[in-house]
Amino acid sequence: MDYIDEHKHEFGVEPICTTLSAAGTQIAPSTYYAAKTRPVSARRLRDEQLLVEIRRVHEANYGVYGARKVHAQLRREGIQVARCTVERLMRAAGLRGISRAKGPRTTVPGRGPDTRPDLVPRDFTAAASNQLWVADITYCRTFTGWVSAAFIIDVFSRWVLGWQLSKSLRTDLALDALEMAFWTRQRVGQDVAGLRQTPPR
């Protein structure tokens, strides 16, 4: 409809509808005129009124309220509306709340002092490939929850040689990434015998 509104003064409604129909978008001129003269539906009027109230509550709370809290506030004020309607209108208007969900616990401190030796004395440089690999484990939030990711990187080439994702932070996560790194190098016939290893801190 917006396209026809923009170009009808230049081309006319019927030629535009004919061209759109030939391109696969079936719209008759009578459909366009009916849509333009049809009164606004009760649902649309109600949505417009509710959106004003939703914006007011959202802005009054510094933009941190999501659909659940906006819905609760509207109900406290005596405005009867379904939560799914608030969610739909907020999504259409681009309004979102701020989540204060905490990240997963990733580090469990040991009971005693760390006595493991530092095999690379904090010198993360290498003169050639397969002399020093480093590893890291991080986590990221997805639609299904938190996911841990382990990476093995060659310090010289800065290539990610191995990686693994898991919903749990277990030893297998890092070992699978390391196994993939060994497989990646051995697959192309590279020797990893001179590789220095340091235990994670």
N, C-alpha and C positions, 0 to 999 in steps of 0.2 A: 504494500500500500504506500509506504513512504517513497519508494522509487517512482511510482506513478504520480504521486503528489509533486515530486520534484521536477518531473519532465513533461507533465500533461500540457503545460502552457506552450511548450515548444513543438510537441509532436501530436498531442491529443490523446485521449484515453483509449479509444478503440484501436488505433494503430499500435500503441504500446502493448495492449492486451493480445493483439494478433501476433506480434513479434515474440512476446513471452510464451505464448502457447506453442509457437513453432519451435522454440528453444526447449520445450519440455515442461514449462511451468504453466499449467492450465489455470487460467483466470479469465472469466468472462467479464465484459464491461458491466453487465447487470450486477455481478457479484461485488465489483468495486463500488458502484453507486449505492447498493444496499448497505454495504459496510459503512459508507460515509454518512448515510442518513439514519442508520439504526441508532436508537438511543443507547446511552451508556448502560451496561448491565449493572444490576444491583451488586454483584460480586466485585466488579471493578470499582464502583463507588465506595464500597466498604473497604476494599484494599487501600484505596487512596487515603481514606480517613484513618485507617489503622497505621499506615506508614508514617503519617504525621506524628502520631502518638509514639510509635516505635523509635523514630528519630529523636524525639524529645527525651525519652527515657535513656536512650543510648548516649546522647550528648550530655545529659545531666549527670551521668555517671562516668564522665571522662573517657567514653568510648571503650571501657573495659568489660561491660556487660555483654554476655553472649545471649543466645536465644532463650536459654533456660531462665536466666535471671531477668531478662526483659519481660518474658511471659509472666513470671511471678510478680513483678512490680505492676504490670498492667492489671493483673487479677486483684492485687491489693487495692488498686485505685478504682475497682469496680468495673473495669472494662472487660467484658466477656469475650474471650478469643481463645481459639485452640492453639496449643504450642506448635503444632505443625504449620499453622498459618503464619505464626511469628517467624519460624525458621524459613519458610518459603519467601516471605517478604524481605527478611533481612538478607537472604542470599541474593535475591533479585536486585536489591539496592546496594549490594557490596558492603554491608555492615557485618563486622565480625567482632567477637570479644577477644580478650587476651587470656590465654591459658597459663595458669600458674603451676602446671604439672611439673613435678620434679623429675630429673633424669634418673636413670638407674644407678645403683651403687656399683662402681666398677673396681674399686680398690679395697681390699681387705688387708690391713696392715699385719705384718708378722709379729710374733710375740717377743722375739729377741732382736739383737742388732744384726744388720745386714753384713755378713762376713764373706760374701761372694767377691772374687777378684774382678777388677775392671780390666779386661783384656785389651782394650783399645785406648786407655788413658784419656777418654773424652776427645780423641782425635778422629773425627769422622771424615777422613780423606783416604783415598786409595789411588794407586798409580795405574791400576788396570782392573778390568772386570774380574769378578769372582774372587777378589781379595777380602772384601768386607761387605757383608750384608747387614742391614738394619731392619728391625721389625717394629711395628706399632699396632696397637689395638685401639679402636675408637668405637663409638656407637652413634647411631642416627635414628631419628624418629620416623616411622613410616605409618601408613594408614592402619596397619595391623598391630602396631606396637613398636617397642624398641628392638633394634637389630644391632648386634655387635659385628664389627668388621676387623679382620686381621690382615696386615699387608707385610710382605717381605720385599725390600727394595735393595738393589745393587747400588752401593754408594758411588761407584765410578760412573756408571752409565745412567743412573737415576731411573732405571726401568723398574716397574713393578713386576717382579718375577713370579710371585705367588700371592694369592688372596683367598679369603674364605669368609662367608657370612653365616651367622648363626643367631638364633633367638636366645641362646644361653651362652654365658661366658665361662666355658670350660676349657681345659687344657687341649682338648681335641681341636679346638678352633685354631690355635696357633700352630699346632703340629700339622694340621691339614694344609695350612698356608705354606709352611716350610717344605712339606712334601711336594707341593705343587711347584715351588721354586726349584727344588732339585730336579724334578721331572722336566721343567722348562729348559734348564741348562743342559741336562743330559740328552734331551731330545735332539738338540743341535750338535751334539758331540763335544761339548765343552767340559773341561776338567774342573772340578770344584774341590780338589784335594787341598789346595792352599788356602782355603777359606778360614778366616778367623771367626770364632763364635764367642759371644759373650752372653751370659744368662741375663734375662730381663730383670730390671730393677723395680 
